[in-house]
């Protein structure tokens, strides 16, 4: 069976959990990820798309939203892009990025953006981003705030 790419809508958000947990391990259970996505992020425009092989759960996922800024105009921002370790190197990340690019164009976006962490474990991801036409365009600065 060929891999199928499709949007993941409620009540099926849990289908993204294994692939998302590979990128976001602080979500230690499926219920906490579902609650965050369905109760918080979807209200802010967050959407999920996944690649499915012959298993019920997605083997690769992308979470994204559309926004507007003075700097970028209308843009599609990729919050999350993850493939299960055992499903890597099958072209699913590229397939998702191509779909995201087409969706950004369909939605009238001027740009597509994605931040990626640094480190030796991110080299393959960075290679994929460069090979799909993404470029390093800025430094991203952050500060944790104490409650």
Residue pairs with C-beta under 8 A, 6 or more apart in sequence:
1 53
1 54
3 51
3 52
3 53
3 59
3 90
3 92
3 95
4 51
4 52
5 49
5 50
5 51
5 52
5 95
5 96
5 99
6 49
6 50
6 52
7 47
7 48
7 49
7 50
8 15
8 16
8 48
8 49
8 50
8 58
8 61
9 48
10 38
10 42
13 33
13 34
13 37
13 38
13 48
14 30
14 33
14 34
14 57
15 50
15 52
15 56
15 57
15 58
16 33
16 37
16 48
16 50
16 57
16 58
16 61
16 63
17 27
17 30
17 33
17 34
17 57
18 57
18 58
18 84
19 50
19 57
19 58
19 59
19 60
19 61
19 82
19 83
19 84
19 87
20 27
20 33
20 61
20 63
20 80
20 82
21 27
21 28
21 33
22 82
22 83
22 84
22 85
23 80
23 81
23 82
24 33
24 80
24 82
27 33
27 36
37 46
37 48
37 63
41 63
41 65
41 79
44 65
45 65
45 66
45 67
46 63
46 64
46 65
46 79
47 63
47 64
47 65
48 61
48 62
48 63
49 61
49 62
49 64
49 96
49 99
49 100
49 103
50 58
50 59
50 60
50 61
50 62
51 58
51 59
51 60
51 61
51 83
51 92
51 95
51 96
52 58
52 59
53 59
53 87
59 83
59 84
59 87
59 92
60 82
60 83
60 84
60 87
60 92
60 93
60 95
60 96
61 80
61 81
61 82
61 96
62 78
62 80
62 81
62 82
62 96
62 97
62 99
62 100
63 78
63 79
63 80
63 81
64 76
64 77
64 78
64 79
64 80
64 100
64 103
65 76
65 77
65 79
66 74
66 75
66 76
66 77
66 104
66 107
66 109
67 74
67 75
67 77
68 74
68 75
69 75
72 110
72 111
72 113
73 109
73 110
73 111
74 107
74 108
74 109
74 110
74 111
75 104
75 109
75 110
75 111
75 112
75 113
76 100
76 103
76 104
76 107
76 109
76 111
76 112
76 113
77 112
77 113
77 114
78 97
78 100
78 112
78 113
78 114
81 93
81 96
81 97
81 114
81 125
83 90
83 92
83 93
88 124
93 125
93 128
94 128
94 131
94 132
97 128
97 129
97 132
97 134
98 132
100 112
101 112
101 132
104 111
104 112
112 134
114 129
114 134
115 140
116 122
116 125
116 126
116 129
